[in-house]
């Protein structure tokens, strides 16, 4: 089956970036849309397929961002497109809590099956990652009858009032938007690259510090939930040290605390596992899921232990558009593609190429302080050589160079000094290597 918007998977520039049509369209954007909306690359896209974005000037750009980890199965994936077309011709909306439909049920059945753990599970569908996180906190508080939520440094969980409170970084996410929701307590995160203690004991030292702070400053008996990203996304693709996630989950279980894994960015085959928690066999009580769940359509979920999910009274959960039929159809197509096209294995393969290439660059260019991540979720942290001082200037120069050559890359990090790589899992080796070749020229240009 061929997607109707199929594009040749090759980089091609026919104008400078941005081209004249994009320049004019961006003037209309500035006049029509809020100045509070950012922009990563100054082009306007009209078509996309797999790992290629085509702008209105005809430039074909390699996508190493996947719409921030959304189009894991590729843009305009054929299974997603086919299911969406069929669904939009049959049913577009009833509201699931008014008149149910099979797509919602089928997506929940699939999520209950593929998420970690063999215990009974149930799911709730919503529209966005932030909404999933809000609902997970609501459910945990209702189940435990406790108020407090523990989160971590460098975390990102969304832009709503509650999720801004859960998110660590001020600019651009929180500045001027307070006051925020209360009963949120932030704990230190073991960030290996910037850890001041011994790396040999980082896991136990950090767990000891966190559990001590919880006991002294909150009281474990007051904590409804511990919420953490298995690999921190906007914080800079920070990977907690081995043993940390299992240790945290064990502490939560011992104290009757709901352990929530935020897999919004790391889920759906992104890390070379179906979910990032699988790396160490962690089984969360609840998981928040979004982004890669539906191939580009707005859908998110909370999936978890049936007794926790069922603790809320009837009518306590829901939303007009949550689990929209068309988005559910897309999710079924995306999940099928992950399974049928073996995208878990593909992500691991992409990760090997990324890791080898990025480490080779790090060996040549001392501006790269660290390479980190798993699977097709990897990053480089840029510093001033000989120090660990964040080098934002170098990040901006590398991004601008890559964009000028038709390669879209994204930034991240608490200190704004991380370049992250989130290619679609269907990207060809040739296209990925082409993009990495441009990246190497970008680093070389820093010395010129």
Buried (B, 14 or more C-beta within 10 A) or exposed (E): EEBEEEBEBEBBBEBEBBBEBBBEBBEEBEEEEEEEEEEEBBBBBBBBBBBBBBBBBBBBBBBBBBBBBBBBBBBBBBBBBBBBEEBEEEBEEEBBBEEEBEBBBBBBBBBBEBBBBEEEBBBBBBBBBBBBBBBBBBBBBBBBEBEBBBBBBBBBBBBBBBBBBBBBBEEEBBEEEEEBBEBBBBBEBBBBBBBEEEEEEBBBBBBEBBBEBBEEEBEBEBBBBBBBBBBBBBBBBBBBBEBBBBBBBEBBEEBEBBBBBBBBBBBBBBBBBBBBBBBBEBBBBBBBBBBBBBBBBBBBBBBBBEEBBEBBEEEEBBBEBBBBBBBBBBBBBBBBBBBEBBBBEBBBBBBEBBBEBBEEBBEEBEBBBBBBBBBBBBBBBBBBEEEBEBBBEBBBBBBBBBBBBBBBBBBBBBBBBBBBBBBBBBBEEEBBEBBBBBBBEBBEEBEE
